[in-house]
């Protein structure tokens, strides 16, 4: 073994001793809906709300299809999570990559979520949404789909009491 390899091995051992979870990869525990998942990472579990999108609620038209779409993309894939912080409700916010695919981008591209232009400035996602609309994909099959933020205003109180 060369000096260089010995030094690399020693450094790796030291890093691993001080950070036993550095090599841990997050796992997807559950897909709750089209824009929220449960992640287990470094010994704890948390809900991750995907940035840049707003997917239909489960009891809303295309809600279950949106959840199924995200589950299909991520359930068997190696995942990567980039946590960006928390929102005013204390939810963990971030980006989810499933098999190196941006889950938010994928959900918009197949018509299973709206681009959340109130909180995102990723213009490529707006373009993807326009393409999905033009092609009539997913929720854009409907003549006039109700965005989830409007649906929550109309039915949110009743919906929460049924959960």
Secondary structure, DSSP 8 states (H G I E B T S, - for coil): --HHHHHHHHHHHHHHHH-TTTT---EEEEEEETTEEEEEETTEEEEEEETTEE---TTSTTHHHHHHHHHHHHTTS-EEEEEEEE-TT--EEEEEEETTEEHHHHHHHTTSSEE-TTT---HHHHHHHHHHHHHT-GGGGSSS---HHHHHHHHHHHHHHH-
